[in-house]
Structures are given as structure tokens and as C-alpha cells.
């Protein structure tokens, strides 16, 4: 009796969590670690961040890092993934650190020295 054995290479999986591919680095990751992006309303070229992941339409996924954003911009991935949507101001605001919406820089929180108990 001939018996064939088939070996299957072990691939790392994320269990039962859905995986998505980042349009910047092209690496797969759990859906919970990536931002969902959608194109704006018809006629608009804006790319919007779908915080609740419930907006209608075709979605694209991006790691929330500046390096993945830069790669996606360099590769012009937004226009391909979201059919012509290229205005990425909302995505850049979400990912890049910068001034607040009022235009003033974010003030650093004051440091509080803990009481040591030895001072009088």
C-alpha cells in the first residue's frame, strides 16, 4: 500500500481575525491595526478616514504610520485603490503629528514632581 504524506508549510496566521493589506507597505495585518479609508461623496476626490468602519463604498486599508502614508503617496496608491480619490488631507491630519485645529501648537503637559515626604 502506497501512502503519500503531504507536508504543509506553517504560515503565521492571526487566528479568526480578518486580515487586510496595507496600501502603503503592502504587508498584511489584522484589520484592527489598520485604518479604513473610503472615497468621499460622488464628484469629490477626498479620501476620508472611516473611524467606525461603517461608511458605504469601497474601502482601502493603511497602517497608521507616517512611513506607510509616505509609501502610499509615493506609489499613488490612493487613486488606484479608491478609484480616483487623491486628496489625502484628512488621512494626513489623522496620521501626522502637528498643530491642533486652532493653529496653535500643542502645549506639553506640565511635569508634576511626586512628593517624597522628606521635604518640610
N, C-alpha and C positions, 0 to 999 in steps of 0.2 A: 504494500500500500504506500503510495507516494503522498507525502504531506508537505505542502508548501507553507512556509512561515513568511509572513509579511511583517516587516518592521516599519513602524511609523515614527517619523522624527517628532520629538516632543517640541511643540511650539508653545511659547508662553501665551496664556490666554488670560482674559480678565474675568473669568467666570461667566456669570449670566448677564453681566453689564454690557450694554451696547457699545460698540466701538465706532469711532468716526475718524476720518483722515483730515489732518490739518492742511489747509490750502497753502500755508507758508512753507513748512518744513517737509510736508508730505509723509509725516510719520503718523501711525495710528495711535490712538489713545482713548481712554474711557470717555464717554460722552459727557460725564460730569466734570471733566477737567478742561473742556474746550468751550469757547464762546460760539453761540449760534448766530449767524449773520443772515439777514434777508435783504432783498432789494426793496426800496421804497415803493410807494404807490405807482401805478402806471404813469409813464411820462416822466418820472423822476429818476435821476441817476444816482440817488443816495443809497449808501449801504448802511443799514441800521443794525444795532445790536439787539437781539431778541432775548432780553433778560429772562423772561418767563418760559421761553421756548414754546410759545403757543401761536406765534404770528403765522398767518397764512402764507403760502408760497414756498418756492424752492429755497432751501437753506444751504449754507456753507458753514464750515467749522474752522476755527482758528484757535491755536493756543494763545492764552492771554499774556504773551511776552513780546517785548519790543523786537527781538530777533526774528520771530515768526512773522510779525507785522512787516518788518523790513523785507523779508524774503518774499512775502505775498505781493508787496508793492513792486518789488524789482521784477518779479515774474509776471506781473499784470494778471494775477490770479483772480482778483475780484470780478473783473469784466467777463472772464470766461465762466467762472462758477455761478455768477448771478446774472448772466445774460445782459451785459452792457452796463451794469451798475458800477460806477468808478469813483464816485465822490465818497471818500472814506473819513471825513471829518469826525463823524460820530464814533467810529471804531478807534481812531487815533486818540480822541479825548478819553475813551474808556481805558486804553492801554497805557498811553504815555503819561508819566507824571508831569505835572506842570501847574501853572497858576489856576486858581479857582475861577468859577464862572464870573465873579465880580471883577476879575482882573488883578486882584491883589494877591501877592504870593502867600502861600500857606505859612502861617507862623508856627514855629516849633513850640511844642508843649513845654511849659516851664518844668525844670527839674526840681523835684522835691527831695530834700535830704531827709532820710529817716532819722528819727530821734534815737540817739544812742543810750540815753539815760544817764550818762556820766556828766553831762553839762549841767551847770547850776542855773 
